[in-house]
Amino acid sequence: MGILFGTDGIRGVANRELTPELAFKIARITAWLLGRNNENPVFLIGKDTRLSGSMLESALTAGITSVGGEVHLLGITSTPSVAFLTRRLSAAAGIVVSASHNPIEDNGLKIFDSSGYKLSDDVENEIEEIYYREFDQLSRPEGALVGQAINDSDAVQQYLHYLHDLSAPLAGLKVVADCAHGAVCRIAGELLVKLGAEVVMLHDSPDGTKINVKCGATDTEDLQKAVAESEAALGLAFDGDADRLIAIDEKGSIVDGDAVMAICALNMLQKGTLKNNTLVTTVMSNGGLDILAEDNQITIIRTAVGDRYVLEKMLEGGFNLGGEQSGHIIFSDHATTGDGLLTAIELLKIVQEKQRPLSELASVLERLPQILVNQKVGNKEGWSENTRIKEAIRKVEAALGRHGRILVRPSGTEPKIRVMIEAPLAQDKLEEYAYSLADVIAREQG
């Protein structure tokens, strides 16, 4: 992780940490670096609904055109659609202005290379090196060599057509879709209706003042109520940029990324399409996945937290299914990144084909009790060397026994340290251990 780039691009409070000046510089460097071998390099820009999106989009456009790049403005659209279109349209790079599930005051820049994958650590490091040492040396074309910007929002239809062709008819299926006032407000319903589903839309106004606020993948309470009230087969909750999905079954229970991966892995195994009979996930996934995998001769590979690390391991081993408990699911046969809409249609296809309720499908995953506490801190650094924190962790580990595990890690995008505890114990006991450890971290880290 560099100075500017975190685990998922560049993020910060818009106009304070993530300023137009920073966006302009990053765009100039990216356009020069990734477009220097093309005669007329094209760069795509998409954004979610945050109010600061237009400000940063304009800064990015100025930066790219100032080194001779051509900008195609996709408008409000999802992160995975930008990744898809970057590859489909042979663009030099795609940039998404979004802070995903973060609060409304934040924003971020996610950059995809010409193949539709997020930038490698090496390229991010090179961008940072130029930013701090060589920025003033970048070229400044004049006259007819200056780039231009084009409104290309219709290009998103190519992405929807692609997803439509991957899906199966959904006639007779009633679905509630919570768009989190974010990137798929306009396209989620359009896709599901074209597939024949009966769709109830929730939080589908593209309102940047409400994005992720008590809605979407980070807060499913409204969706759970809507599924019950409308007697729908299931609910679909997207986050702000729609690269993740959390589902709700017909009983109103949450079906998270672990359960979705379990359902899809078993389905792919049955059809002989799960490459190397392997599922890639992170250290945050529930231990029940390991038990399920062992019972079905599936190999589980765990990585550090972050969909980029899941994808790296998938590409390294030639695996085609991976993801996170948070709902980032990667179907690498069809996409280069986590995609909430793609995950939704893959899940809906299984529900439709098997003619079984989602609650029954999700019941294959028997979870070990688990709790996650997100502790806000003043300083995320140095916690692992803190004597008091290490002693507190040691005591909790001893109390959990050999079937328990504890994971403490700093967030890659927020000023928080996350405490996850998993063990075959009563939930109130897990909460007691987790919050006591979080209290120690809060005292020690500010």
Helices and strands as residue ranges (DSSP letters): E 10-13, H 20-35, E 42-47, H 53-65, E 70-76, H 79-88, E 93-97, E 106-113, H 121-129, I 130-134, G 135-137, G 143-145, E 149-151, G 153-155, H 156-166, E 174-178, H 187-194, E 198-202, G 216-218, H 221-230, E 234-238, E 245-248, E 254-255, H 257-271, G 275-277, E 278-282, H 288-295, E 299-303, H 307-317, E 321-323, E 329-331, H 340-354, H 358-362, E 370-376, G 383-385, H 387-400, E 405-410, E 416-422, H 427-445
